[in-house]
Amino acid sequence: MNRAALLLAEVGDCRSRYPDESSLAAAAGVAPSTRASGKRHTVSFRRGCDKQLRAALIDFAQDSVHASPWGDVYDRARARGCRHPHAVRILARAWVRVLWRCWMDGVAYDHSRHGGLSRIAA
């Protein structure tokens, strides 16, 4: 199945379901889970999520490492010491911002319109 079609099938067409990009990232499991209590603050892998949406988004992000300039996000995460699964989730989180904006506006991705790549490259 086409990656874009799989993502669309998982996200659905109800735009009010994900009112902002962070809610989509959390539902997809690509945003870290943070917990704070008193003096303790922990950040961990988000286990409670839509596993099929996460798989579709991770598959999309892994493919973009080789086929897109966005792969630089992955390379920088690996250079910081992140293991492959974590680096791909970081890249997927970056893509969520773009995909959510395209989904809400109903337009295709255009790197000149969606300035995320230029901000990341800077």
Secondary structure as UniProt FT lines:
FT   HELIX           3..11
FT   HELIX           15..17
FT   HELIX           21..28
FT   STRAND          33..37
FT   TURN            38..39
FT   STRAND          40..44
FT   HELIX           51..67
FT   TURN            69..70
FT   HELIX           71..79
FT   TURN            80..81
FT   HELIX           84..105
FT   TURN            111..113
FT   HELIX           116..121
//
